[in-house]
Amino acid sequence: MSLASRIIRALVYFLLLIGLQGALSSLLTQAGITPPDLFLLTGVALALRLRALPALLAGYGVGLLQDVLGHGLLGLHAAGVAAGVLVLVGLRRFITDSGVFQSILTVLSGILGQWAAFLILTYWLRGGLVSVDSLIHVLPWEAGLSLLVYPLWSRIMTWGLGPRPSAEEEMNV
């Protein structure tokens, strides 16, 4: 595949990401349901495709894009996605190439890192970023729906971002 077609696919992917996350947020929030975090899933996909430092920077960039498009604290989601990527980068050598267990571990480790960053920032900034109420009502919905959409979104990510390298390819790099 040529470089131009890879760039176009990546751009189409990010337009789809922005549009779908916005639509899901609008529809599900009105119903009182927290939508899946497709930006975090994108950061997770980049963590599985890139080396550690580029993956961390790309995760921060994806989270910063989410912050710029959203209406929250600038840098909050950037730190969250980067933390999710950091956890996954530490665990990825123990994760197999495919399967249900890999999918569950991948998504949950990303969410764990993200919410750990949110909790640390809540303590540090002495703000109400994360409360017991959000841990009870927001976190389960986000985790459950992210796990539910991950298999389909993973196929879209493979189309837009390219295939994930196999374990043998990662060892040769």
C-alpha positions in Angstrom: 0.0 0.0 0.0 1.4 3.4 -0.9 2.1 6.1 1.5 -0.6 8.4 0.1 -3.3 5.7 0.5 -2.1 5.0 4.1 -2.4 8.7 4.9 -5.8 9.0 3.4 -7.0 5.9 5.3 -5.7 7.4 8.6 -7.4 10.7 7.9 -10.7 8.9 7.0 -10.3 6.9 10.2 -9.9 10.0 12.4 -12.9 11.7 10.7 -14.9 8.6 11.5 -13.6 8.5 15.0 -14.6 12.1 15.6 -18.0 11.8 14.0 -18.9 8.5 15.7 -17.6 9.5 19.1 -19.6 12.7 18.9 -22.8 10.9 17.8 -22.5 8.2 20.4 -21.8 10.8 23.1 -24.8 12.9 22.1 -27.2 9.9 21.8 -26.2 7.9 24.8 -25.6 10.8 27.2 -29.2 11.9 26.7 -30.2 8.3 27.7 -28.1 8.6 30.9 -25.5 6.1 29.5 -21.7 6.8 29.3 -20.5 6.1 25.7 -17.5 3.9 24.9 -14.3 5.8 24.7 -13.2 5.4 21.1 -10.3 7.8 21.6 -8.9 5.5 24.3 -9.4 2.5 22.0 -7.4 4.4 19.3 -4.6 5.1 21.8 -4.6 1.4 22.7 -4.4 0.4 19.1 -1.4 2.7 18.6 0.2 1.2 21.7 0.0 -2.2 20.0 1.4 -0.9 16.7 4.3 1.4 17.8 7.3 1.3 19.9 7.0 2.6 23.5 7.9 6.3 23.2 6.1 7.0 19.9 3.0 5.1 21.2 3.0 7.3 24.4 3.3 10.5 22.3 0.6 9.3 19.9 -1.7 8.4 22.8 -1.1 11.8 24.3 -1.9 13.4 20.9 -5.1 11.4 20.5 -6.2 12.4 24.0 -5.3 16.0 23.3 -7.4 15.9 20.2 -10.3 14.6 22.4 -9.8 17.5 24.8 -9.7 20.1 22.0 -12.9 18.7 20.5 -14.6 18.3 23.9 -15.6 20.6 26.6 -13.4 19.6 29.5 -10.1 20.5 31.1 -7.4 20.7 28.4 -4.9 17.9 28.9 -7.2 15.7 31.1 -8.0 13.1 28.5 -4.5 13.5 27.0 -3.0 12.4 30.3 -5.6 9.7 30.7 -5.1 8.2 27.2 -1.3 8.5 27.7 -1.5 6.7 31.0 -3.7 3.9 29.4 -1.1 3.5 26.7 1.7 3.4 29.3 0.0 0.6 31.2 -0.6 -1.3 27.9 3.0 -0.8 26.8 4.2 -2.4 30.0 1.8 -5.3 29.6 2.0 -5.9 25.8 4.8 -8.4 25.9 2.6 -10.6 28.0 -0.5 -10.3 25.7 -1.0 -12.8 23.0 -1.8 -11.8 19.4 -5.5 -12.5 19.4 -8.4 -13.9 21.2 -11.0 -12.8 23.7 -8.6 -12.7 26.6 -6.3 -10.4 24.7 -9.2 -8.1 23.9 -10.4 -7.9 27.4 -6.9 -7.4 28.9 -6.1 -4.8 26.3 -9.3 -2.7 26.9 -9.3 -3.1 30.7 -5.6 -2.2 31.0 -6.2 1.0 29.0 -9.2 2.0 31.1 -7.3 1.2 34.3 -4.4 3.4 33.3 -6.8 6.2 32.2 -8.8 6.2 35.4 -5.7 6.0 37.5 -4.5 9.2 35.8 -7.9 10.8 36.4 -7.7 9.9 40.1 -4.1 11.2 40.5 -5.1 14.5 38.7 -8.2 14.8 40.9 -6.0 14.5 44.0 -3.3 16.8 42.7 -5.6 19.5 41.4 -7.9 19.2 44.4 -10.9 19.3 42.1 -14.0 17.3 41.5 -12.8 15.5 38.4 -13.5 12.1 39.7 -16.0 11.4 42.4 -17.4 8.2 44.0 -20.6 8.8 41.9 -18.6 8.8 38.6 -16.7 5.7 39.7 -20.0 3.9 40.3 -22.0 5.3 37.3 -19.6 6.3 34.6 -16.7 3.8 34.9 -18.8 0.6 34.5 -20.7 1.9 31.5 -17.5 3.1 29.8 -15.7 -0.2 30.5 -18.6 -2.4 29.5 -19.5 -0.5 26.3 -15.8 -0.2 25.3 -15.4 -3.9 25.7 -18.5 -4.5 23.7 -17.5 -2.3 20.7 -13.8 -3.3 20.7 -14.1 -6.2 18.3 -15.8 -4.2 15.7 -13.7 -1.0 16.3 -10.6 -3.2 16.2 -11.4 -4.1 12.6 -11.9 -0.4 11.7 -8.6 0.5 13.4 -6.9 -2.2 11.4 -8.3 -0.7 8.2 -7.4 2.8 9.1 -4.1 2.4 11.0 -2.8 -0.7 9.5 -2.4 -4.2 10.9 -0.9 -4.9 14.2 2.6 -6.4 14.0 2.9 -10.0 15.0 5.0 -11.1 18.0 7.8 -12.2 15.6 7.9 -8.9 13.8 8.1 -7.0 17.2 11.1 -9.1 18.2 12.9 -8.3 14.9 12.5 -4.6 15.2 
